Amino acid sequence: MNLETGTVCAFFSVLENAEAWDTEYIAPMIRMLSDISEKF
């Protein structure tokens, strides 16, 4: 959530590994959502 713009982003994804987590995948997604929230 961007408190300045009031924009909230959500992203749903399913990773097909035992942990359902991948730091090499999630970090770029977080940065992308942050960038999007700053623009709107």
C-alpha positions in Angstrom: 0.0 0.0 0.0 1.2 3.4 -0.9 0.1 5.8 1.8 0.7 8.9 -0.3 -1.4 7.8 -3.3 -3.8 5.5 -1.4 -3.1 2.7 -3.9 -3.2 -0.9 -2.9 -1.8 -3.7 -5.1 -2.5 -7.4 -4.8 -0.8 -10.3 -6.6 -1.7 -13.9 -6.5 0.6 -16.6 -7.6 1.1 -20.3 -7.0 4.6 -21.7 -6.9 4.9 -25.4 -7.6 7.5 -26.3 -5.1 7.3 -27.8 -1.6 8.0 -24.5 0.1 5.7 -22.5 -2.1 8.3 -19.8 -1.8 11.1 -18.5 -3.9 13.1 -15.4 -2.9 14.4 -15.0 -6.5 10.8 -14.8 -7.6 9.1 -12.8 -4.8 11.6 -10.0 -4.5 11.1 -8.7 -8.1 7.3 -9.0 -7.6 7.4 -6.9 -4.5 9.5 -4.3 -6.4 7.1 -4.3 -9.3 4.0 -3.8 -7.0 5.8 -1.0 -5.3 6.6 0.7 -8.6 3.0 0.3 -9.7 1.6 1.8 -6.5 3.8 4.9 -6.9 2.4 5.6 -10.4 -1.3 5.5 -9.5 
